[in-house]
Amino acid sequence: MLQEIKDYLDSIRRNAVNAALAKNVNEYGVCVKIVSDCEEAVLSLFRKLDREYWKLWEQFEQAQVKIERCKEIFKDIREASSDIYALRKAEQALQELEEAK
């Protein structure tokens, strides 16, 4: 898309020069029309880029929310694992006490 914009800008420059050097009204009109069409195409591409930017921004924000949720889940898993480890240690200690009787 950036190359397309660059090509349109190059065309605008060339046709602006051609319009300045035009030998008659028809040549001038054609050059001005091309410049106008190119300007509109560039604006259209920028609008498209803007839409894509905001779409990607929204996806990024959604991904951030998912990442935060995953962090919370991993934290919960770590805490649960720690609790399970402590429970197993307590069960083992209780079993050792019962065996010692």
LINRA-V914525 format. One record per residue. N is the residue number from 0. RES is the residue in one small letter. SS is DSSP state (alpha for helix, beta for strand, coil for the rest). PSI is psi in degrees with one decimal (* if undefined). BURIAL is + if it has 24 or more other C-alpha atoms within 12 Angstrom, else -. Layout:
N;RES;SS;PSI;BURIAL
N;RES;SS;PSI;BURIAL
This chain:
0;m;coil;-37.8;-
1;l;alpha;-37.5;-
2;q;alpha;-38.5;-
3;e;alpha;-42.4;-
4;i;alpha;-44.4;-
5;k;alpha;-43.2;-
6;d;alpha;-42.1;-
7;y;alpha;-41.2;+
8;l;alpha;-39.3;+
9;d;alpha;-41.9;-
10;s;alpha;-39.4;+
11;i;alpha;-46.8;+
12;r;alpha;-47.5;-
13;r;alpha;-45.0;-
14;n;alpha;-26.6;+
15;a;alpha;-42.0;+
16;v;alpha;-45.1;-
17;n;alpha;-38.9;+
18;a;alpha;-39.9;+
19;a;alpha;-29.7;-
20;l;coil;4.6;-
21;a;coil;141.4;-
22;k;coil;-17.9;-
23;n;coil;173.3;-
24;v;alpha;-37.1;-
25;n;alpha;-46.4;-
26;e;alpha;-45.2;-
27;y;alpha;-46.3;-
28;g;alpha;-41.2;-
29;v;alpha;-45.5;-
30;c;alpha;-43.3;+
31;v;alpha;-38.8;+
32;k;alpha;-43.3;-
33;i;alpha;-44.1;+
34;v;alpha;-45.9;+
35;s;alpha;-43.9;-
36;d;alpha;-41.1;-
37;c;alpha;-42.0;+
38;e;alpha;-44.0;+
39;e;alpha;-39.1;-
40;a;alpha;-42.0;-
41;v;alpha;-44.1;+
42;l;alpha;-40.2;-
43;s;alpha;-42.7;-
44;l;alpha;-38.6;-
45;f;alpha;-37.5;-
46;r;alpha;-40.5;-
47;k;alpha;-44.7;-
48;l;alpha;-40.7;-
49;d;alpha;-44.7;-
50;r;alpha;-44.2;-
51;e;alpha;-40.4;-
52;y;alpha;-48.9;-
53;w;alpha;-32.8;-
54;k;alpha;-44.6;-
55;l;alpha;-37.5;-
56;w;alpha;-42.8;-
57;e;alpha;-42.4;-
58;q;alpha;-39.4;-
59;f;alpha;-46.1;-
60;e;alpha;-39.9;-
61;q;alpha;-39.5;-
62;a;alpha;-39.2;-
63;q;alpha;-42.7;-
64;v;alpha;-43.6;-
65;k;alpha;-39.9;-
66;i;alpha;-45.2;-
67;e;alpha;-40.5;-
68;r;alpha;-41.3;-
69;c;alpha;-40.2;-
70;k;alpha;-42.5;-
71;e;alpha;-43.1;-
72;i;alpha;-44.4;-
73;f;alpha;-37.7;-
74;k;alpha;-44.9;-
75;d;alpha;-39.9;-
76;i;alpha;-43.1;-
77;r;alpha;-44.6;-
78;e;alpha;-41.5;-
79;a;alpha;-40.0;-
80;s;alpha;-41.1;-
81;s;alpha;-42.3;-
82;d;alpha;-41.4;-
83;i;alpha;-42.8;-
84;y;alpha;-45.1;-
85;a;alpha;-40.1;-
86;l;alpha;-43.1;-
87;r;alpha;-41.2;-
88;k;alpha;-41.9;-
89;a;alpha;-41.9;-
90;e;alpha;-41.8;-
91;q;alpha;-43.1;-
92;a;alpha;-41.3;-
93;l;alpha;-43.6;-
94;q;alpha;-40.9;-
95;e;alpha;-38.6;-
96;l;alpha;-39.8;-
97;e;alpha;-37.8;-
98;e;alpha;-29.5;-
99;a;alpha;-19.4;-
100;k;coil;*;-
